[in-house]
Amino acid sequence: MTVPATPLLTGLADGLPALRELYKDLHAHPELSLQEVRTAGIAAGLLREQGWEVTEKVGGTGVVGVLRSGEGPVVLLRADMDALPVLEETGLPYASTVTGKDREGEEVPVMHACGHDMHVTCLLGATALLAANRGAWRGTVVAVFQPAEEIGGAPAMIEDGFLDRFPRAGICLGQHVAPAPAGFVGTRPGPVMAASDSLRVRLFGRGGHGSMPETTVDPVVLAAAVIMRLQTVVSREVGAGRTAVVTVGSVHSGTKENIIPDTADLRINIRSTTAAVREQVLAAVERIIRGEAAASGVAREPEIEQLNSFPATVNDPGATGTVQAALAAALGEGHVFTLSQPVPASEDFGTFGSALEVPSVFWYFGGTDLARFEGFAPDGILENGVPPEIPSNHSSRFAPAIDPTIEVGVVSLLAAAAQWLTPADGG
């Protein structure tokens, strides 16, 4: 990769070996949401070494660094830190063998299966260069290392006084590694990621002996009916030109094969790209759950609890154009493409821009070896999606290629930030 010789990038090549080792260390030591104590400590320590003003324990385990270089605009750069309860199967020499306690107190394997370790590494690479090259720019940068993105940690930082405790940014910038070819970046104006709603549902039956189901109301059968009927929400209730996803990601019931249990627990995730579709799907999901329960003759209504809710991530059109042009100049015109539609995954990054009432831009940068994409062309991914054999985020085999992914992530953050920071010469 050829990096343009701009003042903000001076020293990048010299810093890459340390960033590679940092990434491997973070990958080998993942931490679940709101447990990112070690990761936060590393981020805070490196920021202090670089010369940033550092505040820890923001919104739980969040870290905020502030770097000032005279008068000028305020730019927010954000990375998330948490990992997932996934057993790593990458076979990497620095693969995680960590376990931890989830929110229910269960011991689970832990893995950076979504790439947040890459995000932390890239932002720390960018903060190092911003500090080392402070004479090249004017303004203030707010570097946010956010906890608990997987369960909605951004609102916790806002509720912890973020708006009043730190300089108010005029632009919020963020990025996410993706199973696309390394060296390529994609984004779009307007909605770029879906809204997400997660529900926990408890279905109540009436337990008994497995040999006498006629004396029971079987919650396992009820759960199966609910799960299958939920698949009709998108296929039969949402119009073909609209986008939604309903996933039942967790089902738990019973302890033994010959005992019909009293309850069944489901966890459901819903993705939508417009407020109208979100409202429609949420209402349909609740209707089906309660309707199937009534059809089963239950004596107690189901319990439906919302675990978390993220709004759609929406890119400011004007600011997105500015970022796309900057990324094309830094990475090469053919390495930046426009997504044809919002990605159905979700993010809480937009919380910062919404709370500050300022534009925000979020983009994806590829993390997969280009050699795995035979005959690659951006239009192919836009039309057909990522090949199924490529591990995606949240997979036990998801492992971004270290090079050139780290370099692209650092360059992208700095190229975008430079569009709002004032050059030291005033040009």
N, C-alpha and C positions, 0 to 999 in steps of 0.2 A: 504494500500500500504506500502510495506517495502522498505525504502530508504537505500541504502548502506551507510555505515559510511565512507564517504570521507571528507577530510578537507574542500573542497569548499561548502559542504552542511551543515556544522556545523551551527546550529541556525535556520534551515529551519522550524522545527516544531513550534518553538516559534514565528516565523514571520507569520505563516499562518492565524491566526485570523485577523490580520491587513490587510492582502492581501484580505481576503474574504470581509471585509468592503469596501476596496478600489474598488474592482470589482463592488459591488452593487452600489456604488456612481457613478462610471463611466458609468455603464449601465443606471442609472436613468437620467444621464445628457449627452446624446449624442450630437455631433456636426457634421454638414455637412462638406464636403471637403473644406479645406482652411478656415474653421471657427473654428478650434479646439483650440480656445484661452484658455478656461478653462482647457481642458485636457492637453495642452502643459504646462500651468502654474503649474498644479499638478505634472507632470513629472519633470519639471525643479526644482521645490521646493524640491521634495523628493531626487533627485540626489544631490543637494547641501547639504542637510542634511546628506547624506551618505558620502560626501567627494569628489564628482566628480567635475571636471572642466566642466562648463556648458555654452553652447552657444545656445541662443534662436533665433527665427525668421529666421531659415535657410530654404530657399526655401518657404518662406511664414510663416507658423506656426510651422515649424519643430524644434526639439530640439536635440542637440547632446551632449552627455556626454563623457568625456575622463577620464579614470582612469589608472594611471601608477603605476607599481610595479617593478621598476628596468629594466634592459635590458632584451629583449626577443621579441618574435613574437607579431604582432598586429592582434587582432581579432575583427571583426565587428559583432555586434548583432543588429538585427533590429526588430521593431514592428511598425505597422501602427495604426493610431489614429482615422480615420474618420468614421462616421456613414452614414446611408442611409435614403432617404425620404420614410419611411415605417411606417404605423400606427401599433404600437405594440399590439398584441393580445395574449400575453403569460399568462396574469392573474397573473403575479408575483407581490409580494408586492413592489418590487423595479422596476416595469415596467416604461418605459419612458412615460411621458405625454407631452414631449417637442415638440414644433413646431419651424420652422425656415424658412428662405427665401432661395429658391433654386437659381440656376444661372440665371434663367429667372425672378427672383423677386417674384415668387409665394410663398404664405404661404403653407408649407407642414408639415406633421408630420415627426418626426425624431426618428429613432430607431437604436440601435446597432444590426442590423440584420445579420451582417457578422462575429461578434465575435472579432472585433478589440479592444473592451474593455478588453477582455480576454488576447489579445496579450500584451497590455500595462501593465496589471497587472502582467503577468508572467515575462516580461522583468524587471519591477521594483523590483520584487522579486529576480531575478537573480542579478541585480546590487547591491541590498542591501547585498547579501551574498558575492559577489566579494569584496565589500568594507570592510565588517566586517572580512573577512578572507584573507585580502591582504597579510598577511605573508605566505600564503600557495602557492602562485604562483608568477611567474615573467613574465613580458611582459606588454602589453598595451591593454586595451579593449576600443573600440569605441561603445557606445550605441546610436543607432539611433531611434528616435521616429519620424516617417515619417508622414507628412500630406497627405491627398488627394490620397490615394491609389486607390480609386474607379475611379478617373479621371486621374491618372498618375502623382502623386506627386514626385516620385523619380527623374525623370529628372530635376524637378525644383530645387531640392537640389543640384544636380550635377552642374547645371548652376549657382548656387549661390556660386560657388567656393569650393564645398565640398572637391574636390581632393587636393586642396592646403591649405585649412584651418585646416585640421585635419590629424592626423597620418594615413599613408597609410596602410591599412589592407592587410594582406597576405591571408586571408580567410574571406568570408562573410557567415553568418549563419542566417537563418530565419525559422519561423514556422507559421502554420495556424491551428486554431481549425476547426474541421470538424464534421459532423453528423455521426461519427463512435463511437464505444464503448469507454468510458473514460478509460484510462489506456493503450490504444493501440496506436501505432505510425506506420505510413506508409510513405515510400518514394521510390524512384527508381533512379538509375543512368541514365544520359542522360535527354531527355525531360521529365519534370515532370508536367508542366502545359502548356496549349495552348497559342498561340498568340491571341490577341484580337484587333479587329478594330471596332470602333463605328462610324456610319454615321448619319447625319441629312439630310433628303431629303424633299424638298418642291416641290410638284406637282402643276402645274398651269392648271386650267381649265377656264371656262367662266361661271360665275354665272347667276342666274335668278330665276324665279318663279318655285316653285316645281310642279305646274300644267302644265308647258310648258317645259319639259325637252328637247324637240326638238330644242329649241332656245339656248341651253347651251352645254358646254362640262363639264360633271359632274366629278369633281375631286374625289368624294367619290367612284364612280364606278371604276375610274382609280386606286385609292389606293387599292381597293379590288382586282382588277386584278393583280396589282403588288405583293401584299401580297401572294396571292395564287400561283402565278407563281414562286416566290422566294422559295417556298417549294420544287420545283423540282431541285434546284441547287444541294443539297446534294443527293437527292434520284435518280437523273438521270444524273448528270454530274461528281460527285466525285466517284471514284472507291470504291468498297465495302471494300477493304483492307486499305483505307485511312480514315482519321477522319476530319470532319468539322461540324460546327453547324451554321445555319443562323436563327436569331430570330428577329422578328419585335416586339419590346417591347412597342412601343408607337405609337398611331394613333390619330390625332386630325384634325377635320375639321368641319366647320359650327357652327352656333349659334342657329338655329331654324329649326323645322322639315319641314317647307314648303318653305325653301329658299335653293336653290342649291348654294353652296359657290363658291368662286373663287379659293381657294387653299386647299390642304390637306398636312399635315406634318407627316412624318414618322421618327421614330428612329430605326435604324437597328444595330444589333450586330452580328459580325462574329467571330467564333473561328476556329483556324486551328493549326495543329501541325508541319507542315513543310512549308518552304518558297514557295515551288512549289504549294502546295494546297492553301496557302494564296493568291498567285497571281492569281491562277485560279478562286477562289471563288469571290474575289473582282471584277475581270473583268466580271464574269457572272452576279453579282448583278447589276453592272452599265449597262450592256447590256440590262438586263430585264427592268430596270427602264426606260431607254431611249426608248426601243422598244415598251413597253406598252403605253408610252406617245405618241409616233408617231402614234400607232394604234388608239388612241383615238382622233387624229386630233387636238392636242393642238397647240396653236400659239406660245408658249414659252417653251423652253427646261427646263427640271427639274433642280433644283439646288441641287448638292450633295456636302456636306461638311463633312470632317472628324473631328469628335469630339475628339477622342483620339486613340492611337495605342500603344499596349504593345507587345513586342516580346515574343516568347515562353520562359518559364523559364526552363533553362537547368542546371541540376546538374552535377558537375564534377565527373566522375566515380570513380577516386581514393579517393577523399575526401568523396564521399558518402559512400563508403565502410567503411571508418574510422568512420564516424558518426553512421552508422548502428551498428557497433560493440560496440561503446560507449553506444548507447541507449539500446542495448540488455543487456549490463553489468549493466546498471543502473535500467532498468525497468523489466528485465527478458527476456530470450531468446524468449519465446512464445508471447511476447507483441510487437514485432517489425516485420513488414512484408514488403515485397517488392511489390509495386504496379505493376500490370501487364501491364498497359498502362498509358500514360499521362492523367491527370485529365483535362476535357474540360474547366474548369474555368481558369482564367488568373490572373496574378500578375505582378507588376512592380519591384519586389524585385531584379530580375536579373540585373537591370540597374546598381546597385552598383558594382557587380562583373565584368560586362562588361566594365564599365568606368575605374575601377581600373586594369583591365586585370589580375584578380586573380580568383581562383576557388571559387565557391559558392555552398551551399547545402541548400535545402529547404525541409521541411517535414511537414506532417500532424499529429496532435494529436487529438484523439477522445474527444468529449465533451458531449456524450449522455450516460445516465445511462445504464449500461450493462444489467440491468433487462429488458430493452425494446427490447433486441435482443435475443429472445428465441432460444436456441440451437446455439448460436453464434460460428462461426469459421471464422478466417480471410479469408480463401479460399472462404467462401460463399459470403462475400462482394466483393472479387476480381472478382468472377464469375458473381454474380447476381446484384451487386450494393446495395446501402442502401435501406432498405424496404421503400416503398412509404409513409407509415404512419409516418415515422420519419421526423420531420421538418428539412429542409436543410438550408444552408446559404441563406440569402436574403428573407427567409420566415418571415411573421409577427409573426410566432410562434416559431422561432428559439431562443433557450435559453440554452446555455451550462450548464451542471450540474457544480456547483461550486467545489464539491469534487468528485473525486480526480483530476479534470481537472487542477486547478491552480497548484497543487503540481507537476503533470506530466509535465506541461509546464515549470516550473522553473527548475526542475531536468533535463529535456531534453536540455535546453539551456546551463546549466552549464556542463553537461556531454559532450556535443559536444565541447564547448569552451575549456574544459580541455585538449582535444586532441592536441591543438596547443599551449596553454600556457605552459610555462616551470614550473615544480614543483619547489618549493623553495629549496628543497634539491638537485636539479639538476638531480634527477632520472627520 
